[in-house]
């Protein structure tokens, strides 16, 4: 397994969009619009690969000079619970630290809270609905 940065618009990026669509958007009847995808050119794009197969991914979006927002974390369904998400999250945190960021925040699905808590993230605020499912804002100081 290799975790690496992905270039926006590359073949790996196309795989990333397809994986995120299949796991995060399609089940909710949602899609991506081109403006949303174009805006990702400013994000830090991360993918976990087994040979050429993308097994998981996430994005980091700058929200302030010292904070990144983790978004669109996805791991292929049959591979969840095998440590891929943890490796991606650790890589994302290291990239953030290396680039001088002090905090990562996210809108975590309620079903993923335990996963993020094991990595030191804390819930801040109350439950809210986003894309029709329960979420919490979580954060971690790096």
C-alpha positions in Angstrom: 0.0 0.0 0.0 1.3 3.4 -1.0 -0.1 6.8 0.1 0.7 9.7 -2.1 -0.4 13.2 -3.2 -2.6 13.3 -6.3 -2.4 16.0 -8.9 -5.7 17.7 -9.8 -6.9 16.6 -13.2 -4.6 13.6 -13.4 -5.7 10.0 -14.1 -5.4 9.3 -10.3 -7.6 12.3 -9.7 -10.2 10.8 -12.0 -10.1 7.6 -10.0 -10.5 9.6 -6.8 -13.6 11.4 -8.1 -15.1 8.1 -9.2 -14.4 6.5 -5.8 -15.9 9.4 -3.9 -18.9 9.4 -6.1 -19.5 5.7 -5.7 -19.1 5.7 -1.9 -20.2 9.1 -0.7 -22.5 10.7 -3.3 -24.3 8.1 -5.3 -25.9 6.3 -2.2 -27.4 9.7 -1.3 -28.6 10.5 -4.8 -26.0 13.3 -5.1 -23.4 14.1 -7.7 -20.5 16.6 -8.2 -20.9 19.8 -10.2 -18.0 21.0 -12.3 -17.5 24.2 -10.2 -17.0 22.0 -7.1 -14.4 19.8 -8.8 -12.6 22.8 -10.3 -12.3 24.3 -6.8 -10.4 21.2 -5.7 -7.4 22.4 -7.7 -6.5 24.4 -4.6 -6.9 21.4 -2.2 -4.3 18.8 -1.0 -5.5 15.6 -2.6 -4.4 12.3 -1.0 -4.9 8.7 -2.3 -3.9 5.2 -1.0 -3.0 2.8 -3.8 -2.4 -0.9 -4.1 -0.4 -1.0 -7.3 -2.6 1.2 -9.6 -5.9 0.5 -7.7 -7.1 3.4 -5.5 -8.3 2.0 -2.2 -9.0 5.2 -0.3 -8.7 8.9 -0.4 -9.3 12.3 1.2 -8.9 16.0 0.6 -7.6 18.8 2.7 -9.0 22.3 2.1 -7.4 25.4 3.6 -10.0 27.3 5.8 -7.6 29.7 7.5 -3.8 30.4 7.6 -3.4 27.6 10.3 -6.3 25.3 9.6 -7.2 22.6 7.1 -10.6 20.9 6.7 -10.5 17.2 6.0 -13.2 16.3 3.5 -14.4 13.4 1.4 -12.6 10.6 3.3 -13.5 7.4 1.6 -12.2 3.8 1.7 -13.5 1.0 -0.5 -16.3 -0.8 1.4 -14.7 -4.2 1.6 -11.4 -2.8 2.9 -12.9 -0.7 5.7 -11.5 -1.7 9.1 -8.2 -2.9 7.6 -6.1 0.2 8.6 -6.3 2.1 5.3 -8.2 5.0 6.7 -5.8 5.3 9.6 -2.8 5.4 7.2 -4.5 8.0 5.0 -5.4 10.1 8.1 -1.8 9.9 9.5 -0.4 10.9 6.1 -2.8 13.9 5.9 -1.8 15.0 9.4 1.9 14.8 8.5 1.4 16.8 5.3 -0.5 19.4 7.2 2.2 19.7 9.9 5.0 19.8 7.2 3.1 22.7 5.6 2.8 24.7 8.8 -0.8 24.1 9.7 -1.8 23.8 13.4 -5.3 22.2 13.2 -7.5 19.9 11.2 -11.3 20.2 11.3 -14.0 18.2 9.6 -17.7 17.5 9.3 -17.7 13.9 10.3 -20.5 11.5 9.6 -22.0 10.3 12.9 -21.2 6.7 11.9 -17.5 7.6 11.6 -17.1 9.4 15.0 -15.4 6.5 16.7 -12.8 6.1 14.0 -11.8 9.8 14.3 -11.9 9.7 18.1 -9.3 6.9 18.1 -7.0 9.2 16.2 -7.4 12.1 18.7 -10.2 14.1 17.2 -12.7 15.7 19.5 -16.4 16.7 18.8 -17.0 20.4 19.1 -20.6 21.5 18.9 -23.9 19.7 18.4 -25.1 17.2 15.9 -26.3 18.7 12.6 -27.6 17.4 9.3 -25.5 17.7 6.1 -26.4 15.9 2.8 -29.4 14.5 4.7 -27.3 12.5 7.3 -26.2 13.3 10.9 -22.7 14.9 11.3 -20.6 16.5 14.0 -17.8 19.1 13.7 -14.6 17.5 14.9 -11.1 19.0 15.3 -7.6 18.0 16.3 -4.6 20.3 17.1 -1.5 19.1 15.4 
